[in-house]
Amino acid sequence: MIKASDKKALKKFGENLQKLRKEQGFSLREMSYACSIDNSKIAKIEKGRINVTFTTILQLAGALETPPSALLDFDKA
């Protein structure tokens, strides 16, 4: 079971992913092609609805040409 604080972190991670994706000028479809993750899954990640694995973080970071730490750089409070 996911704790409330973990749900908040997932939501913030998703918001950060969306911000970085838009800064790069990627649509969900373009991001999907770039990282080989279904665009509906990316949308769910951005909304904080699903937990992500380490390999998913690596795929997303690779598509954004940014270090994985950039995806995790958000206010966790």
Secondary structure, DSSP 8 states (H G I E B T S, - for coil): ---HHHHHHHHHHHHHHHHHHHHTT--HHHHHHHHT--HHHHHHHHTT-S---HHHHHHHHHHHTS-HHHHT-S---
